[in-house]
Amino acid sequence: MAIRENFSYTDMDEWLDAKRVTEIECLVPDLTGVARGKILPRVKFTDDRGMRLPEVVLGMTVTGNTPERDDAYERAISSIDRDMILKADPTTITMVPWAVDPTAQVIHDCYYADGRLVDFAPRSVLRRVLKLYEQRGWKPLVAPELEFYLTAKNIDPDLPLVPPIGRSGRAETSRQVYSIDAVNEFDPLFEDIYDYCELMNLDVDTLIHEIGAGQMEINFQHGEPLGLADKVFYFKRTLREAALKHDMYATFMAKPMANEPGSAMHVHQSVIDGETGKNIFSTEDGAPSELFHHYIGGLQRYMPSAMAIVAPYVNSYRRIVRHTAAPINLQWGIDNRTVGIRVPVSGSQDRRVENRVIGADANPYLALAITLACGYLGMVEAIEPSAMVEGSAYDMPVDLPQGLSEAITVLRREDRLRDVLGERFIDVYTAVKDLEHQEFMRVISPWEREHLLLHV
């Protein structure tokens, strides 16, 4: 479901006129999910539909650095620093609610000069996977659940984060899972968030307090994947801006606080027949179908190789720890929150799979692309899943990579994911992640100074 269904360039211009917009924020989601781009005056935006950015913008680390040139990286990103041509997607046009002057924002797709999509851009990767479904007559639906933390402002990165002060004048000191009163501590913030999201057509649904101190979760209505990825991309930006307005931070780090649970982006996913609209995870008599089991089998087979995409930073693996409300393996079960692949109790038309491995820090376009890719491969390769788990999967063996370096290595080795996501994307992405890991390894942590300085 797009933000503005079936909008054309003409519709977009009329909408901008009606809103008396004076500036446009032209956005491109990069590999990390950061919003890159330019701010244009309305006249310039209308006259020039082909804004340009260097393609290296899509090949940078979260710190803004680029990998050393090698053959694989240069096959995708030219050493001459050439431009990409950016074209606005009119269905993503929306207002910037926190701007002082009437300002709109719109997401752009990246093209080469010959008209081809830049294949390693995150939106292009997701489109590539969706095309595979379309060729089979299938239509995937997703519903993300996004966890995040509210924290007090912290301008010193060496100091630990702490929960923010609420309306009562006090910060949370204990876990308040599902507490209505704990959510109400931040009523002014959440009123702004809901107002902003309504203005932007983001279709957010339920808000709950999660397990951690200051940890919340927002759920989105189910819909088509590209539109939902756009909404998650916009929501992250919107929440951070709203939090700053209320003198606090909002973070989607996978593990921002040492003694609190991490934050995930759980993704519910199902597949319907493009012609009949029936859920292909169910048979005519309402039982789970073979395709349903094969989809789970694909997640089990390929998600370990995809961890560098759904757990993209060194910090991401601090969340994947036993007995911390996060999965440590890809077992599956019905209504079982200890497994990596949960099947909620539902009717036959609503039968779906919930991937609980994905971190809140993942790029939403790439996270949806890879989980759908793994399920797709399971269905076309008829991969059988393991036996369903009845009890706790926390006591079972870990079968996920335990660090970013290991995850990068297994991603590079998985040829089937290269086929589905695109070889050039894998080359650029793994080069960027390699450099991020190297940058991290140059940092000495407080733990090392505390326990090694005088003891070894």
N, C-alpha and C positions, 0 to 999 in steps of 0.2 A: 504494500500500500504506500504510494508516494505521498509526499507532503501536500502536493497539489496535483490531483489526478488530471492527466491528459492536457497539461498546460503546454501551449505552443509559445514561440517567441512573441507572437502578437498578443496572446493572453498575458504574458509576462510584462510586456511594455504597458499594456492597459492597467494592469495591477499596480505597477510602479507609479503610473500617473495618478491613480486613485489614492494611493498612499502618500503622494507628494514626496517621494523619496528623493534625497539629494545626493546620497553616496551609496555605493555598492561595495560590499566586502566580497571579493572574488576568491573563493576558497578551493584548495586542493588538499585532500587528505594524503599525507606522506606515509611511508612504511611504518612509522611509529604511531600514526593516528593524529599527529600534530597538524593543525590547520596552517598551511602555507598559502601564499598568494599575494594579491595586491588590493589596495583600496582605490577605487576609481570614482570620479564624479559621475553623476548620472549621464551627462551628455557624452562623455568619453566612453562609458559602458555601452551606450546605445549605438554609437557610431562605429565602434571597433569591437566586433564579435570575436576576434581572434587574439585575445591577450596571450602573451608569451612569457614563459619561465624557462630557465635552464633545466635540462633533464636531470642534472645531478641533484636537484632538489628531491628527487625520488630515490636517491642513493646515499643518504646521509644517516649517521647515527643520531640517537636522541640528544647527543651533545653537540651536533652540528658538524662533525668531522666526516671525511670520506675515506674509504679504504684505499690502500696502495693499489695502483693499477696492475691488474694481471689479465691474462687472456680471457678468463671467464667473465670478469667484471666489464671488460672493454667490449665484449660481444654485445652487451646491453647498453652501456653508457659510454658514449664516444669520448675520446681524449680531447677532442676539439671543443668540448663544452657547448654543444649545439642546443638550440631552443626546442621546446615543445610548444605546440599551439593549443591553447585551452579554450574549450567551448562550454558555455554555461548549459546546465541541465535545467530547463525551465520548471520542471516538476519539483525542484528543490528550493525555489525562491521563497524566502520568508523574511520577516522583519528581525532586526536586532533589538530585542526589547530593552536592553540596558543602555542603549545609545542615547545621547542627549538630542541630537538632530535626527530627523527621519532617515534611518539607515536600513538597507536591506542586505541580506547575505544569500549567496547562491553557490552551490557546489559545481565545480567544473570537471569535465573529463579531459584527459590528456591525449593529444594526437601528434603523429609525425606530420611532416610537411606534405607527404603523399596521401594523407587522409586516413592512415591506419591508426587504430587505438594504440597508445603506448602500452605494451602487453604486461609490463611489470608494475604498472600503477595499481594500487589496491582495488579500486572500483573495476578496473579491467579484469583483474584476476577473478573477482566474484562473478562478473558477467560471463567469463569463460566457463566456469563451473555450471552456472545456470543454463548455458547453452547446451551442455551435455544432457541435462535433465529434459530440456525442451525437445531435443532430438529423439528422446525415448517416449515423448508424449506425457511426461511427468511434470508436476508443478510443486516444488517444495514450499512449505510454509514454516515460519519460525516465530518464536516469541522469546525475546531475551529478558532475563531477570538480572539486573545490574546492582551489585553491592558497592558501597563506598563508605568512606569515613569522613566525618566532620572533625576537624581538629582546631585547637587554638592556633593563632598565627605564630609562626616560628621562622625567624629570619636567620637563624644560625643552624646550618645543616648538621653540625656536630652534636646538637642537643636533641634528645628524644622528643617525639611528638606526644602531646597530651590532649585529652578531650576538651572541647570548648566550654565556655560558660553559657548556661542556658538562661531562660527567663527568671528562674529562681535565684540567680546569682551564684549558683554552684555548678561545678562540673560533675559528670558521672564518675563514681568511684567503684561501681559494681556493674555487672552485666544485666541488661534490662531487655532481654529478648522478647519481642512482641508487645512490649509495654506501650500503651497508648499515651500515658502521662509522659514517658520519656521522649516520645515524638513531639508531644505538645510543648516541650521545653523550647523547641525551635520553630514554633508556629509562624512567627514573622518571616523566617527564611522560607519555609515550605509554602506559605501563601504566595510569596513571590515566584517560587519555582513553578507552582501550578498555573499561575497567571501567565508566566513566560511561556510555558509549554502549550497552553491553550492558544495563545497568540500565534505560536509557531506550528500548530497542528501536529504536535509530536505524539498524540494518542497515548500518553502515559496512563497507567492504570493504578495498581495498588502501591501504596507506600507503607512499609513496615520498619520497625526497629529490629535489626539483626542482633546476633549474639554479642559482638564486641561493644565496648564502651564508645558511644558516638558512632556506631556502625549502622547504616541504613540500607534499605534495598528498595529499588523502584522497578516495577514490572511494566512491560509494554504489551499492548494488544497484539495478537498474532497477525501476521501478514506476509507479503512477499519479501524475500531476503534483502534485495538491494534497497528498498524503501526503509526497511527496519535498520539496516546498517547506517543509512543517512541519519535516521532519527537518533540512534545511539551516539553517533559522531556529534550531532548538534547538542544532544543532551549533556554530554560531558563538558562541552564548552559553556553551556548555559549554567550548569550547576556551579562550576568554578567561579563564574562571574557573579552569580547570586550570592555565593558564600562570601566573596570578598566584600560585597556591599554590606554584609552583616558582620564584618570584621572577623571572619574566620576563614579557614581553608577547607576545601573539599578535595579529597584525593582518591584516585582510583589505583594507587599502588597496590600490588597484590598482598603485601605484608608491611604495612606502615608502622605497626607497633609490635614490639617483641613478644609481649605476653597476651596478645589478643589474636583471635582468629583472622585469617586472611580474607580477602575480598575476591569473589568470583563473578563471572558472567555466565550464569547457567542459561543454556539455550534449549528450549523445547522445539522439537522439529518433527514434522510429519510430511508426507508426500501424497498428493491427490492426483487422480487421473485428469489430464488436461481437458478431455472431452466430457466425461461424466461427472467430474467433481467429487467422485467417491475416493475415500481414503484407501490407498493401495496397501496400507498396513493391516487391513482387515479383509477377511473373506466375505462372501455373500451372506453366510450365516452368522457373521459377527466375530468369528474366531481370529486370533492372530495369524497373519498370512506368512508364507515363506519369505516374501520380500521384507517383511518386518524383521524376521530373525536374521536374514542376510544383512540388513542395514546395521543391526547391532554387531554382527560378525565383522563388518567392514570397519566400524569404529574400534573394535577390539584389535583388529589386525594392523590398522594404519595409524591410529592416534599416537602410539608411542613415538613413531617417526615424525609426527607433526608437532611435538611439544615445543619446539623452538618458535612456532608460530602462535600457539595459544598460551605459552608461558615464555614471553619474549625477552625477559631481562634476568639478570642475576638474582634480583630480589624475588622474582616469581617463584623460585624453587624453595624459598623459605616458607611458602604457603603449603607446599605438598609434603606435609609431615604427618605421621600417624597420630590419630586421636586429636586433630585440631579442626574438625568440621570440614575437612577437605579430603577428597579421594586420594588414595595412594596407588590405585590400580584401576583397571578397566573391567572389573567384574560388573555384572548387571543383575538387576532384581526389580521386583514390582514394589512400588511405594517404599523403597529402601534408600535412605539418604546417606548411607555409608559407602555406596558403590560409585564408580565413575559414570556408569550409564544407568540412570533410573528410569523406570517406566511408571508414570503416574497412573492411578486408577482412573479409568475413563470409559465412555461408551465407544462403540466400534468406530463411529465416524470421527471421534476425537482421539483415537489411539495415537500416541506419540512417544518419542524418546527424548529424554532430557540428558544432555551432555553437561556433566558437573565438573569437568576437568578445566575448562577454559577460565583464565584469570580475568579480572576486571581491567587489567592493564593491557590486554590484547587489543590490537587494531580490530574494530568490529567488522570491517569488510573482509579482512583476511581470516578472522576467526570463523565467520559464517561460511566463507569459501572452503576452508579446510574441513570443517565438520561435515558439511554437505558432500565434499569430495570423498571423504572416507566412507560415508554411508552409501554413496553412489557406487564406489568400487566394490563394496560388499554385495550390493544387489546384482551388479553385472557379472561379478565373479562367483556368485552363489556361495559366499563364505559363511560357514556355519558358526554360530556363537558357542561359547562354552556353556556349561550347565548354569542355570540360574542360581544365584546365591540367596539363601533363605535368611541367614543370620548376618552378623556384622562382618563387613569386608575389611575393617580396620585391622583385624588380626591376621589377615592373609598377606602373602608376600607382596612387596612393592614391585610393580612391573612398568614403572614410568621412569624416564631419565631423571637423575638426581641433581643435574646441574646444566647450565646453559651450554658449556663446551661439549658435553656428551650429547645434548639434544641437537646441536648443530651438526655433529658428525653423523648421527643416524638420519637426519633429514637429507643431508647430501647423498647418502647411500641409497635412498629409496627411489628407485627409478619410476615406479608407478605414480608417485606424487609429482615427479617431474613432468610426466606425461600429462597429467590432469591440470596442474597449476601453471605449467609453462617452464621450460628450462631456463630461460633468461630471468624469470622472476626468482627461481631458486638460487641462481648464481649471484644475483644482486643481493637478495635478502641474506643469504648465509655470509657473504663478504661483509655486509654491514654488521651483522651480529657478531662475527669474529672480532671485528675492531672494537665493538662495545665491550666484549669480554676482556680484550687486551687492556682497554682503558681502565676497567675495574681492577684488574690484577696489579695495576700500578699504585693502587690506593691501599694504605695501611689502616686497618680498622681499629676502633677502640678496644675490641676483644683481644687483638694481637698485642697491643701495648700493655693491656692489663695483665694478661696471663703469661706472656712470653718475655717481656722486657727484662725482668729480674729473676725469672725462674728457669730459664733454659741455658 
